[in-house]
Amino acid sequence: MRRTLAWAAIVVTALLLQSTVFAQIKLAGAKPELMYLVTIVLAMLEGPNSGAVAGFSAGMAQDFLLNDPKGMTALVLTLVGYVVGIVRQFITTPSPALPTILVGSATAAGLLFYGFVAFLLGRLPGDVLFLLRVAFLAAIYNAVLTPLLYPVLRRVAELSRTKKVYRW
Amino acid sequence: MAISQRRIRSTRLLVVGLLLASLVTITLDARGGREGPLATAGRLGATVMGPLQEGVAAVFRPIGSWVTNVFRAGSLAEQNAALEEELSLVRRQLQEELSLRRENEELHALLELRERLGYDATDTVGATVVAESVGNFEWSVVIDRGSLDGVTVDTPVIAAEGLVGRVIEVNPFTSKVLLIIDPDSAVSARLASSGERGFIEGQRDEPLRMELVNPETEVRPGEIVETSGYQLEEDLQGLYPSGVPIGVVDRAAPAEDDVRLEILVRPNVDFSRLANVLLVTDTMAVDADAPPSPSPSPAEDEGRP
């Protein structure tokens, strides 16, 4: 329960920041995609099961503020959360750059998939070049924000765990 | 082993379940349209988010503009410390005054435009932009006026420089405005000099695209484009009031297929720093067929840096 509340608060805060503060500080016209960032980090920390659930909820939350058919972001982020959770289990590198790299690449992949879904529904606002540009810029933006936000998200994940197995 | 196998299977089941739920939602929403149950739920979400966005905007807008202004003022690192302190204080006051003056000018221009279009205070509502769309695939803004202020879906939105867009979603305290640069937006427009009609489509961050009813019209760069606000029958009227400036023709050349003319229109409004807008809540207050007073010269963009 506590965990759900903590992550819900994070999702709402991220949506607020994305539509106000980051709308004014854009990277070559692109906003960061904080729902992707939150989903990917959570999937890294908690595995594919939580990743999929978090992706679905974060995606739905964003969908309800958009004009596109609701459920598109939820569909994409469920897959992103699941896949990142699975992939993370096979990576053993202790590199501190891992969150940044994973967030960047998974954001780009997720946005391209979103664009594909939007294209299938006839809702892609522009051509392939536009999609590639947005996916690239938003991925870079997300990657840049990761070193700042990852420690915060990890702290919330640790504090909100019901059973504290390790403490160091 | 058996336990982990079962866990993997249950995770897969969960993912498949969530994916199905997403697909069902997409289908339901696409079929339900604007009045469907999901659209209603979406409005509920926006009703909660709106006031929060207003709050955050109130805190961050002054900080953001202050930071921008400091960057613009350039480095004063060489100045001696005491002077620098005093200077920064004075500069902040000046910036405040400048931004107040700019806002004053902007609001003034907005009032002038309202007067020129023939509306008065009872037909219009002033509003402030509080937030942008959360996504990268939609060009919209959230404003601090909603159904309690008399805003309805399709209410036209204008800024001092020209047309902004129309309301697509109304909540009690806020509403969402689709900008004319969104590819979903289409506006009936005309060339101010020749009166040739056509419509304008959004092309994201690129200039607007205009298509004319009569493809053989001569169009030159620099021509002013404004809303045409046609009237078809007694009470069937175009969405936008007539004579609102939209932009200036940037380029007019035959398209690749050689049949129609491709006209690119640079919008007057700078959508990246949209602040004060006017909502025309009663477009019927002015007869669409009545000719608006002549447009002022296009050189009037004082608001721009």
Interface residues (C-beta under 8 A of the other chain):
Chain A: V12 L15 L16 L17 Q18 S19 T20 V21 A23 Q24 I25 K26 G29 A30 K31 E33 P48 N49 A52 V53 G55 F56 G59 M60 A61 Q62 D63 F64 L65 L66 N67 D68 P69 K70 G71 M72 T73 A74 L75 T78 L79 Y82 L111 Y114 G115 A118 L121 L124 P125 G126 F130 V134 A138
Chain B: S10 T11 L14 V15 L18 L19 A21 S22 L23 V24 T25 I26 D29 A30 L38 A41 G42 G45 A46 M49 L52 Q53 V56 A57 F60 R61 G64 V130 A131 E132 S133 V134 G135 N136 F137 E138 S140 V142 I168 E169 L178 D182 P183 D184 Q203 R204 D205 S272
